[in-house]
Amino acid sequence: MTGLNMTKNILVPYDFTSFAEKAFEKAIEIAKKFDSKITLFSVIGGNTDTSGMNWTRAQEAHDEAENKTKEDLNKIKDLYNYENVDVSVKIIHNPSIIDGILSFTENNQIDLIVMGSHGRSGFKKLVLGSVALGVATKASIPVLIVKSL
């Protein structure tokens, strides 16, 4: 099992919420201690509505979503340049956010996933589901879930 002292590659799934921001801040803290690299990561696919579009227009919509997300992730990354942490940006397409995170993790030598939790409990979690819970349950590597207080 990978310990924090063996943490060289950290994945931070980012959804542009305050919860993801807290997770990114925690990942930076860990990366500074262990000289780790961070991948700021987003999954596109399940949230891009292409119904009623022909294939070419649907592809353009996915490309537009990817370009906008990449631009936004790079803005977040640039806010932390002064931290001297190696941060890269990666976006993939997958209809399932959980599957996208897990497949990227398995294919890219990720040692730790640091992600935010919306803190849902009880009925809301049952109805809405939880990406953090899904990833934590299925991941083969450690997952640090950062709750916003």
C-alpha positions, -999 to +999 in steps of 0.1 A: +000+000+000+013+034-009+021+057+021+022+094+019+060+093+018+057+075-015+033+100-029+049+113-061+018+119-082-014+134-068-047+137-087-071+164-078-105+161-095-117+196-099-153+207-104-149+245-098-166+244-063-152+256-030-149+219-020-125+213-049-106+244-041-101+232-005-089+198-019-064+215-042-051+235-013-046+203+007-029+186-022-005+216-025+003+212+012+010+175+007+030+181-025+053+206-008+061+181+020+068+152-003+080+169-035+050+155-054+035+165-087-002+174-090-025+168-118-055+191-118-081+171-135-116+173-150-140+149-167-161+161-196-189+140-210-218+134-188-226+171-184-224+182-221-258+180-237-255+171-273-290+157-279-305+167-312-270+177-326-254+160-356-221+143-350-200+172-362-218+198-340-217+174-311-179+171-315-177+209-316-197+212-284-173+187-267-143+206-280-158+239-268-164+224-234-129+210-232-113+243-243-133+263-217-125+238-190-088+238-198-088+276-198-105+276-164-082+249-149-052+268-161-065+300-143-067+280-111-033+265-117-018+300-123-031+312-089-008+288-072+024+293-093+041+309-063+038+277-044+067+260-064+046+229-069+046+211-103+010+213-114-003+200-148-038+202-162-056+172-178-091+168-191-107+136-204-140+127-219-161+100-201-198+098-196-191+088-159-171+111-137-163+083-113-151+059-141-132+088-157-113+095-125-106+058-118-094+050-153-071+080-154-057+070-120-050+035-132-034+045-165-012+074-151+007+061-121-013+082-096-004+075-060-031+096-042-064+111-051-073+143-031-109+155-037-135+176-021-167+163-006-199+183-007-207+168+027-240+154+017-255+129+041-286+108+045-314+112+020-296+137-002-266+114-007-289+085-014-308+104-041-280+125-056-251+100-052-216+110-044-186+111-067-163+112-037-179+081-021-179+063-055-142+070-060-132+062-024-151+029-026-137+018-059-102+032-060-072+009-056-051+037-042-056+060-012-082+087-015-081+117+008-116+134+010-114+170+021-145+183+037-152+220+037-162+233+071 
